[in-house]
Structures are given as C-alpha cells and as structure tokens.
Amino acid sequence: MQAERLMLSGNLTMATVTALYKTGLQLLSDGDLLVDMAKVVSVDSAAVSMLLAWSRAAQANKHSLQVANIPADLLSLANLYGVAQMLPQ
C-alpha cells in the first residue's frame, strides 16, 4: 500500500494549522502518510505541535508518517524546544 501524499504550502501558523491538522488526522486514520513541506513559506510553534500530534496519531493508528523537505526554521524551532529528535523524518 502506497502512502497518501499531503503537499503543504504557504504559512503554517496558529492561524492556518487547525484545518491542516484535521486533514492530517483523517489521512492518518486511513493509512500511511507522506507530508511534503517543500512549498512552506513560514512556520511558528503551531507547525511543530502539528507534526508532533500527527506523529502520535500515526503511532496510535499503527501507520507510518514521513515528512520531506522540513524547513530550516521549523527545525530550528524544534531544536529550541528540545523536540527535534521527535519529529518524523
């Protein structure tokens, strides 16, 4: 079974992640998910939280979550919060 692909773009901030979060949860309840962040312009801490929550949902549903092209600013925030190693790769 091939993973569903979710292309993210634009700003991943507190103002925008709620709808994306729900979409990701739905996709993860159905199967494996590959998230591509190549077109993401900016992020805040909400993006880090969203990825961590998706990771927990994937584990709970026994599905895999992979994230490609994680932006440097997201990795920087994750390192600042001490959770970079918890992000799906």
Biopython code that builds the backbone (N, CA, C, O; Angstrom):
import numpy as np
from Bio.PDB.StructureBuilder import StructureBuilder

atoms = [
    (1, "MET", "N", (0.840, -1.183, 0.000)),
    (1, "MET", "CA", (0.000, 0.000, 0.000)),
    (1, "MET", "C", (0.886, 1.247, 0.000)),
    (1, "MET", "O", (1.813, 1.363, 0.802)),
    (2, "GLN", "N", (0.595, 2.154, -0.887)),
    (2, "GLN", "CA", (1.385, 3.378, -1.004)),
    (2, "GLN", "C", (0.825, 4.449, -0.074)),
    (2, "GLN", "O", (-0.387, 4.560, 0.106)),
    (3, "ALA", "N", (1.720, 5.229, 0.511)),
    (3, "ALA", "CA", (1.315, 6.287, 1.429)),
    (3, "ALA", "C", (0.594, 7.400, 0.678)),
    (3, "ALA", "O", (0.934, 7.729, -0.459)),
    (4, "GLU", "N", (-0.393, 7.962, 1.330)),
    (4, "GLU", "CA", (-1.062, 9.158, 0.827)),
    (4, "GLU", "C", (-0.051, 10.300, 0.911)),
    (4, "GLU", "O", (0.751, 10.350, 1.843)),
    (5, "ARG", "N", (-0.086, 11.214, -0.053)),
    (5, "ARG", "CA", (0.850, 12.344, -0.072)),
    (5, "ARG", "C", (0.078, 13.628, 0.200)),
    (5, "ARG", "O", (-0.933, 13.907, -0.445)),
    (6, "LEU", "N", (0.565, 14.405, 1.163)),
    (6, "LEU", "CA", (-0.032, 15.683, 1.511)),
    (6, "LEU", "C", (1.003, 16.771, 1.278)),
    (6, "LEU", "O", (2.025, 16.823, 1.963)),
    (7, "MET", "N", (0.737, 17.637, 0.310)),
    (7, "MET", "CA", (1.630, 18.755, -0.006)),
    (7, "MET", "C", (1.188, 19.974, 0.801)),
    (7, "MET", "O", (0.056, 20.439, 0.671)),
    (8, "LEU", "N", (2.091, 20.485, 1.633)),
    (8, "LEU", "CA", (1.805, 21.689, 2.399)),
    (8, "LEU", "C", (2.468, 22.882, 1.726)),
    (8, "LEU", "O", (3.548, 22.764, 1.147)),
    (9, "SER", "N", (1.803, 24.036, 1.810)),
    (9, "SER", "CA", (2.374, 25.241, 1.205)),
    (9, "SER", "C", (1.934, 26.462, 1.993)),
    (9, "SER", "O", (1.006, 26.405, 2.800)),
    (10, "GLY", "N", (2.620, 27.563, 1.742)),
    (10, "GLY", "CA", (2.264, 28.812, 2.403)),
    (10, "GLY", "C", (2.748, 28.877, 3.830)),
    (10, "GLY", "O", (3.819, 28.367, 4.162)),
    (11, "ASN", "N", (1.946, 29.513, 4.682)),
    (11, "ASN", "CA", (2.299, 29.733, 6.077)),
    (11, "ASN", "C", (1.676, 28.658, 6.952)),
    (11, "ASN", "O", (0.482, 28.376, 6.849)),
    (12, "LEU", "N", (2.489, 28.062, 7.813)),
    (12, "LEU", "CA", (1.985, 27.107, 8.807)),
    (12, "LEU", "C", (2.094, 27.786, 10.161)),
    (12, "LEU", "O", (3.117, 27.705, 10.841)),
    (13, "THR", "N", (1.021, 28.454, 10.532)),
    (13, "THR", "CA", (0.995, 29.245, 11.761)),
    (13, "THR", "C", (-0.276, 28.919, 12.541)),
    (13, "THR", "O", (-1.124, 28.155, 12.079)),
    (14, "MET", "N", (-0.391, 29.499, 13.710)),
    (14, "MET", "CA", (-1.583, 29.273, 14.531)),
    (14, "MET", "C", (-2.865, 29.591, 13.765)),
    (14, "MET", "O", (-3.908, 28.986, 14.014)),
    (15, "ALA", "N", (-2.786, 30.531, 12.843)),
    (15, "ALA", "CA", (-3.968, 30.914, 12.074)),
    (15, "ALA", "C", (-4.344, 29.896, 11.002)),
    (15, "ALA", "O", (-5.474, 29.912, 10.514)),
    (16, "THR", "N", (-3.426, 29.016, 10.629)),
    (16, "THR", "CA", (-3.689, 28.133, 9.493)),
    (16, "THR", "C", (-3.632, 26.640, 9.789)),
    (16, "THR", "O", (-4.125, 25.848, 8.986)),
    (17, "VAL", "N", (-3.050, 26.227, 10.908)),
    (17, "VAL", "CA", (-2.818, 24.794, 11.096)),
    (17, "VAL", "C", (-4.048, 23.994, 11.513)),
    (17, "VAL", "O", (-4.057, 22.775, 11.343)),
    (18, "THR", "N", (-5.068, 24.620, 12.043)),
    (18, "THR", "CA", (-6.221, 23.866, 12.535)),
    (18, "THR", "C", (-6.839, 22.996, 11.453)),
    (18, "THR", "O", (-7.058, 21.805, 11.671)),
    (19, "ALA", "N", (-7.121, 23.564, 10.302)),
    (19, "ALA", "CA", (-7.721, 22.785, 9.203)),
    (19, "ALA", "C", (-6.751, 21.720, 8.702)),
    (19, "ALA", "O", (-7.153, 20.588, 8.435)),
    (20, "LEU", "N", (-5.485, 22.078, 8.574)),
    (20, "LEU", "CA", (-4.479, 21.108, 8.132)),
    (20, "LEU", "C", (-4.339, 19.964, 9.126)),
    (20, "LEU", "O", (-4.202, 18.804, 8.739)),
    (21, "TYR", "N", (-4.375, 20.300, 10.401)),
    (21, "TYR", "CA", (-4.270, 19.294, 11.450)),
    (21, "TYR", "C", (-5.372, 18.249, 11.289)),
    (21, "TYR", "O", (-5.106, 17.048, 11.334)),
    (22, "LYS", "N", (-6.592, 18.706, 11.103)),
    (22, "LYS", "CA", (-7.728, 17.791, 10.948)),
    (22, "LYS", "C", (-7.584, 16.938, 9.697)),
    (22, "LYS", "O", (-7.894, 15.747, 9.719)),
    (23, "THR", "N", (-7.118, 17.533, 8.617)),
    (23, "THR", "CA", (-6.892, 16.781, 7.381)),
    (23, "THR", "C", (-5.871, 15.680, 7.601)),
    (23, "THR", "O", (-6.080, 14.540, 7.186)),
    (24, "GLY", "N", (-4.776, 16.016, 8.247)),
    (24, "GLY", "CA", (-3.737, 15.031, 8.527)),
    (24, "GLY", "C", (-4.238, 13.895, 9.395)),
    (24, "GLY", "O", (-3.915, 12.733, 9.148)),
    (25, "LEU", "N", (-5.034, 14.222, 10.420)),
    (25, "LEU", "CA", (-5.589, 13.177, 11.279)),
    (25, "LEU", "C", (-6.477, 12.221, 10.490)),
    (25, "LEU", "O", (-6.423, 11.007, 10.682)),
    (26, "GLN", "N", (-7.287, 12.776, 9.609)),
    (26, "GLN", "CA", (-8.157, 11.934, 8.791)),
    (26, "GLN", "C", (-7.344, 11.008, 7.894)),
    (26, "GLN", "O", (-7.631, 9.815, 7.792)),
    (27, "LEU", "N", (-6.333, 11.566, 7.249)),
    (27, "LEU", "CA", (-5.493, 10.748, 6.367)),
    (27, "LEU", "C", (-4.759, 9.662, 7.156)),
    (27, "LEU", "O", (-4.614, 8.537, 6.676)),
    (28, "LEU", "N", (-4.302, 9.991, 8.349)),
    (28, "LEU", "CA", (-3.587, 9.012, 9.173)),
    (28, "LEU", "C", (-4.506, 7.940, 9.748)),
    (28, "LEU", "O", (-4.049, 6.849, 10.088)),
    (29, "SER", "N", (-5.779, 8.239, 9.857)),
    (29, "SER", "CA", (-6.704, 7.204, 10.325)),
    (29, "SER", "C", (-6.950, 6.172, 9.231)),
    (29, "SER", "O", (-7.334, 5.037, 9.512)),
    (30, "ASP", "N", (-6.726, 6.575, 7.977)),
    (30, "ASP", "CA", (-6.959, 5.692, 6.833)),
    (30, "ASP", "C", (-5.722, 4.918, 6.381)),
    (30, "ASP", "O", (-5.851, 3.857, 5.772)),
    (31, "GLY", "N", (-4.513, 5.439, 6.672)),
    (31, "GLY", "CA", (-3.305, 4.767, 6.204)),
    (31, "GLY", "C", (-2.054, 5.582, 6.445)),
    (31, "GLY", "O", (-2.053, 6.541, 7.217)),
    (32, "ASP", "N", (-0.982, 5.181, 5.766)),
    (32, "ASP", "CA", (0.307, 5.855, 5.881)),
    (32, "ASP", "C", (0.249, 7.219, 5.200)),
    (32, "ASP", "O", (-0.546, 7.434, 4.285)),
    (33, "LEU", "N", (1.098, 8.134, 5.655)),
    (33, "LEU", "CA", (1.076, 9.498, 5.135)),
    (33, "LEU", "C", (2.496, 10.011, 4.904)),
    (33, "LEU", "O", (3.375, 9.853, 5.751)),
    (34, "LEU", "N", (2.698, 10.623, 3.752)),
    (34, "LEU", "CA", (3.922, 11.335, 3.429)),
    (34, "LEU", "C", (3.568, 12.810, 3.298)),
    (34, "LEU", "O", (2.769, 13.187, 2.440)),
    (35, "VAL", "N", (4.159, 13.639, 4.142)),
    (35, "VAL", "CA", (3.919, 15.080, 4.126)),
    (35, "VAL", "C", (5.115, 15.754, 3.470)),
    (35, "VAL", "O", (6.253, 15.565, 3.899)),
    (36, "ASP", "N", (4.858, 16.535, 2.434)),
    (36, "ASP", "CA", (5.922, 17.269, 1.739)),
    (36, "ASP", "C", (5.787, 18.744, 2.072)),
    (36, "ASP", "O", (4.761, 19.362, 1.791)),
    (37, "MET", "N", (6.834, 19.307, 2.676)),
    (37, "MET", "CA", (6.815, 20.703, 3.113)),
    (37, "MET", "C", (7.651, 21.615, 2.218)),
    (37, "MET", "O", (8.043, 22.704, 2.638)),
    (38, "ALA", "N", (7.924, 21.179, 0.992)),
    (38, "ALA", "CA", (8.799, 21.937, 0.096)),
    (38, "ALA", "C", (8.290, 23.343, -0.207)),
    (38, "ALA", "O", (9.088, 24.245, -0.461)),
    (39, "LYS", "N", (6.983, 23.540, -0.184)),
    (39, "LYS", "CA", (6.426, 24.846, -0.554)),
    (39, "LYS", "C", (5.970, 25.667, 0.644)),
    (39, "LYS", "O", (5.243, 26.648, 0.491)),
    (40, "VAL", "N", (6.401, 25.264, 1.834)),
    (40, "VAL", "CA", (6.062, 26.028, 3.035)),
    (40, "VAL", "C", (6.919, 27.283, 3.091)),
    (40, "VAL", "O", (8.135, 27.227, 2.910)),
    (41, "VAL", "N", (6.275, 28.412, 3.344)),
    (41, "VAL", "CA", (6.968, 29.703, 3.343)),
    (41, "VAL", "C", (7.441, 30.079, 4.745)),
    (41, "VAL", "O", (8.592, 30.476, 4.927)),
    (42, "SER", "N", (6.557, 29.955, 5.738)),
    (42, "SER", "CA", (6.933, 30.308, 7.106)),
    (42, "SER", "C", (6.194, 29.407, 8.093)),
    (42, "SER", "O", (5.151, 28.833, 7.783)),
    (43, "VAL", "N", (6.771, 29.301, 9.293)),
    (43, "VAL", "CA", (6.190, 28.460, 10.336)),
    (43, "VAL", "C", (6.279, 29.168, 11.679)),
    (43, "VAL", "O", (7.066, 30.096, 11.862)),
    (44, "ASP", "N", (5.457, 28.711, 12.608)),
    (44, "ASP", "CA", (5.636, 29.094, 14.004)),
    (44, "ASP", "C", (5.502, 27.826, 14.842)),
    (44, "ASP", "O", (5.476, 26.724, 14.294)),
    (45, "SER", "N", (5.418, 27.965, 16.134)),
    (45, "SER", "CA", (5.400, 26.799, 17.014)),
    (45, "SER", "C", (4.204, 25.882, 16.753)),
    (45, "SER", "O", (4.259, 24.697, 17.080)),
    (46, "ALA", "N", (3.139, 26.403, 16.177)),
    (46, "ALA", "CA", (1.973, 25.577, 15.869)),
    (46, "ALA", "C", (2.320, 24.489, 14.859)),
    (46, "ALA", "O", (1.762, 23.393, 14.921)),
    (47, "ALA", "N", (3.220, 24.770, 13.941)),
    (47, "ALA", "CA", (3.630, 23.769, 12.950)),
    (47, "ALA", "C", (4.376, 22.621, 13.627)),
    (47, "ALA", "O", (4.183, 21.459, 13.272)),
    (48, "VAL", "N", (5.218, 22.941, 14.592)),
    (48, "VAL", "CA", (5.936, 21.904, 15.338)),
    (48, "VAL", "C", (4.927, 21.044, 16.094)),
    (48, "VAL", "O", (5.009, 19.816, 16.066)),
    (49, "SER", "N", (3.991, 21.682, 16.758)),
    (49, "SER", "CA", (2.971, 20.954, 17.510)),
    (49, "SER", "C", (2.145, 20.052, 16.605)),
    (49, "SER", "O", (1.832, 18.918, 16.969)),
    (50, "MET", "N", (1.796, 20.549, 15.438)),
    (50, "MET", "CA", (1.008, 19.766, 14.492)),
    (50, "MET", "C", (1.750, 18.499, 14.080)),
    (50, "MET", "O", (1.169, 17.414, 14.070)),
    (51, "LEU", "N", (3.023, 18.630, 13.741)),
    (51, "LEU", "CA", (3.799, 17.455, 13.338)),
    (51, "LEU", "C", (3.923, 16.442, 14.467)),
    (51, "LEU", "O", (3.826, 15.237, 14.234)),
    (52, "LEU", "N", (4.135, 16.919, 15.681)),
    (52, "LEU", "CA", (4.232, 16.008, 16.818)),
    (52, "LEU", "C", (2.898, 15.299, 17.076)),
    (52, "LEU", "O", (2.878, 14.109, 17.390)),
    (53, "ALA", "N", (1.800, 16.021, 16.943)),
    (53, "ALA", "CA", (0.482, 15.417, 17.133)),
    (53, "ALA", "C", (0.193, 14.390, 16.040)),
    (53, "ALA", "O", (-0.361, 13.326, 16.316)),
    (54, "TRP", "N", (0.568, 14.707, 14.802)),
    (54, "TRP", "CA", (0.402, 13.740, 13.715)),
    (54, "TRP", "C", (1.240, 12.496, 13.969)),
    (54, "TRP", "O", (0.805, 11.381, 13.677)),
    (55, "SER", "N", (2.429, 12.681, 14.507)),
    (55, "SER", "CA", (3.294, 11.545, 14.809)),
    (55, "SER", "C", (2.636, 10.636, 15.843)),
    (55, "SER", "O", (2.658, 9.414, 15.698)),
    (56, "ARG", "N", (2.054, 11.222, 16.879)),
    (56, "ARG", "CA", (1.343, 10.432, 17.892)),
    (56, "ARG", "C", (0.147, 9.715, 17.282)),
    (56, "ARG", "O", (-0.114, 8.556, 17.605)),
    (57, "ALA", "N", (-0.584, 10.400, 16.400)),
    (57, "ALA", "CA", (-1.750, 9.784, 15.758)),
    (57, "ALA", "C", (-1.326, 8.627, 14.865)),
    (57, "ALA", "O", (-1.997, 7.596, 14.825)),
    (58, "ALA", "N", (-0.227, 8.787, 14.154)),
    (58, "ALA", "CA", (0.272, 7.708, 13.291)),
    (58, "ALA", "C", (0.611, 6.483, 14.134)),
    (58, "ALA", "O", (0.254, 5.360, 13.776)),
    (59, "GLN", "N", (1.292, 6.699, 15.240)),
    (59, "GLN", "CA", (1.648, 5.588, 16.129)),
    (59, "GLN", "C", (0.400, 4.914, 16.684)),
    (59, "GLN", "O", (0.323, 3.687, 16.729)),
    (60, "ALA", "N", (-0.577, 5.712, 17.105)),
    (60, "ALA", "CA", (-1.805, 5.161, 17.678)),
    (60, "ALA", "C", (-2.582, 4.330, 16.657)),
    (60, "ALA", "O", (-3.212, 3.332, 17.007)),
    (61, "ASN", "N", (-2.532, 4.752, 15.391)),
    (61, "ASN", "CA", (-3.250, 4.059, 14.317)),
    (61, "ASN", "C", (-2.398, 2.992, 13.636)),
    (61, "ASN", "O", (-2.840, 2.334, 12.694)),
    (62, "LYS", "N", (-1.163, 2.830, 14.131)),
    (62, "LYS", "CA", (-0.225, 1.861, 13.550)),
    (62, "LYS", "C", (0.025, 2.119, 12.055)),
    (62, "LYS", "O", (0.069, 1.199, 11.238)),
    (63, "HIS", "N", (0.184, 3.395, 11.740)),
    (63, "HIS", "CA", (0.526, 3.829, 10.385)),
    (63, "HIS", "C", (1.843, 4.594, 10.444)),
    (63, "HIS", "O", (2.270, 5.036, 11.510)),
    (64, "SER", "N", (2.476, 4.743, 9.292)),
    (64, "SER", "CA", (3.730, 5.498, 9.263)),
    (64, "SER", "C", (3.474, 6.933, 8.811)),
    (64, "SER", "O", (2.568, 7.210, 8.025)),
    (65, "LEU", "N", (4.291, 7.817, 9.327)),
    (65, "LEU", "CA", (4.274, 9.221, 8.939)),
    (65, "LEU", "C", (5.690, 9.604, 8.558)),
    (65, "LEU", "O", (6.621, 9.445, 9.347)),
    (66, "GLN", "N", (5.846, 10.106, 7.354)),
    (66, "GLN", "CA", (7.133, 10.621, 6.891)),
    (66, "GLN", "C", (6.944, 12.075, 6.501)),
    (66, "GLN", "O", (5.903, 12.458, 5.966)),
    (67, "VAL", "N", (7.959, 12.877, 6.775)),
    (67, "VAL", "CA", (7.917, 14.289, 6.412)),
    (67, "VAL", "C", (9.153, 14.603, 5.579)),
    (67, "VAL", "O", (10.281, 14.352, 6.002)),
    (68, "ALA", "N", (8.928, 15.147, 4.407)),
    (68, "ALA", "CA", (10.016, 15.511, 3.496)),
    (68, "ALA", "C", (10.144, 17.027, 3.434)),
    (68, "ALA", "O", (9.168, 17.759, 3.597)),
    (69, "ASN", "N", (11.351, 17.471, 3.200)),
    (69, "ASN", "CA", (11.637, 18.896, 2.981)),
    (69, "ASN", "C", (11.221, 19.770, 4.165)),
    (69, "ASN", "O", (10.587, 20.809, 3.984)),
    (70, "ILE", "N", (11.578, 19.348, 5.361)),
    (70, "ILE", "CA", (11.258, 20.142, 6.545)),
    (70, "ILE", "C", (12.038, 21.455, 6.474)),
    (70, "ILE", "O", (13.259, 21.436, 6.318)),
    (71, "PRO", "N", (11.351, 22.595, 6.587)),
    (71, "PRO", "CA", (12.032, 23.888, 6.508)),
    (71, "PRO", "C", (13.030, 24.083, 7.658)),
    (71, "PRO", "O", (12.819, 23.597, 8.769)),
    (72, "ALA", "N", (14.097, 24.789, 7.371)),
    (72, "ALA", "CA", (15.136, 25.039, 8.365)),
    (72, "ALA", "C", (14.589, 25.770, 9.585)),
    (72, "ALA", "O", (15.011, 25.498, 10.709)),
    (73, "ASP", "N", (13.651, 26.700, 9.376)),
    (73, "ASP", "CA", (13.124, 27.437, 10.525)),
    (73, "ASP", "C", (12.276, 26.542, 11.427)),
    (73, "ASP", "O", (12.213, 26.772, 12.634)),
    (74, "LEU", "N", (11.624, 25.528, 10.862)),
    (74, "LEU", "CA", (10.882, 24.579, 11.684)),
    (74, "LEU", "C", (11.845, 23.723, 12.501)),
    (74, "LEU", "O", (11.614, 23.481, 13.686)),
    (75, "LEU", "N", (12.918, 23.269, 11.870)),
    (75, "LEU", "CA", (13.930, 22.501, 12.594)),
    (75, "LEU", "C", (14.569, 23.338, 13.695)),
    (75, "LEU", "O", (14.855, 22.830, 14.780)),
    (76, "SER", "N", (14.790, 24.604, 13.420)),
    (76, "SER", "CA", (15.370, 25.497, 14.420)),
    (76, "SER", "C", (14.446, 25.621, 15.641)),
    (76, "SER", "O", (14.906, 25.564, 16.781)),
    (77, "LEU", "N", (13.147, 25.789, 15.392)),
    (77, "LEU", "CA", (12.194, 25.855, 16.499)),
    (77, "LEU", "C", (12.170, 24.537, 17.280)),
    (77, "LEU", "O", (12.163, 24.538, 18.511)),
    (78, "ALA", "N", (12.158, 23.430, 16.563)),
    (78, "ALA", "CA", (12.129, 22.122, 17.215)),
    (78, "ALA", "C", (13.376, 21.914, 18.072)),
    (78, "ALA", "O", (13.290, 21.351, 19.164)),
    (79, "ASN", "N", (14.525, 22.361, 17.587)),
    (79, "ASN", "CA", (15.756, 22.273, 18.375)),
    (79, "ASN", "C", (15.673, 23.162, 19.611)),
    (79, "ASN", "O", (16.097, 22.765, 20.696)),
    (80, "LEU", "N", (15.134, 24.350, 19.448)),
    (80, "LEU", "CA", (14.979, 25.276, 20.564)),
    (80, "LEU", "C", (14.111, 24.664, 21.657)),
    (80, "LEU", "O", (14.399, 24.828, 22.843)),
    (81, "TYR", "N", (13.050, 23.959, 21.267)),
    (81, "TYR", "CA", (12.125, 23.340, 22.224)),
    (81, "TYR", "C", (12.606, 21.967, 22.699)),
    (81, "TYR", "O", (11.994, 21.367, 23.583)),
    (82, "GLY", "N", (13.697, 21.469, 22.115)),
    (82, "GLY", "CA", (14.233, 20.183, 22.525)),
    (82, "GLY", "C", (13.445, 18.985, 22.018)),
    (82, "GLY", "O", (13.480, 17.915, 22.626)),
    (83, "VAL", "N", (12.733, 19.158, 20.905)),
    (83, "VAL", "CA", (11.904, 18.071, 20.378)),
    (83, "VAL", "C", (12.286, 17.663, 18.952)),
    (83, "VAL", "O", (11.558, 16.901, 18.315)),
    (84, "ALA", "N", (13.385, 18.146, 18.459)),
    (84, "ALA", "CA", (13.774, 17.859, 17.065)),
    (84, "ALA", "C", (13.880, 16.367, 16.797)),
    (84, "ALA", "O", (13.497, 15.900, 15.725)),
    (85, "GLN", "N", (14.398, 15.616, 17.763)),
    (85, "GLN", "CA", (14.557, 14.182, 17.577)),
    (85, "GLN", "C", (13.218, 13.462, 17.531)),
    (85, "GLN", "O", (13.157, 12.306, 17.111)),
    (86, "MET", "N", (12.154, 14.116, 17.952)),
    (86, "MET", "CA", (10.820, 13.506, 17.945)),
    (86, "MET", "C", (10.072, 13.730, 16.647)),
    (86, "MET", "O", (9.038, 13.105, 16.411)),
    (87, "LEU", "N", (10.587, 14.624, 15.793)),
    (87, "LEU", "CA", (9.923, 14.897, 14.514)),
    (87, "LEU", "C", (10.075, 13.707, 13.579)),
    (87, "LEU", "O", (11.145, 13.102, 13.507)),
    (88, "PRO", "N", (9.002, 13.367, 12.858)),
    (88, "PRO", "CA", (9.117, 12.295, 11.867)),
    (88, "PRO", "C", (9.996, 12.749, 10.722)),
    (88, "PRO", "O", (9.942, 13.908, 10.310)),
    (89, "GLN", "N", (10.806, 11.839, 10.208)),
    (89, "GLN", "CA", (11.692, 12.167, 9.084)),
    (89, "GLN", "C", (11.301, 11.372, 7.863)),
    (89, "GLN", "O", (11.928, 11.507, 6.812)),
]
sb = StructureBuilder()
sb.init_structure("model")
sb.init_model(0)
sb.init_chain("A")
sb.init_seg("    ")
for serial, (resi, resn, name, xyz) in enumerate(atoms, 1):
    if name == "N":
        sb.init_residue(resn, " ", resi, " ")
    sb.init_atom(name, np.array(xyz, "f"), 0.0, 1.0, " ", f" {name:<3s}", serial, name[0])
structure = sb.get_structure()
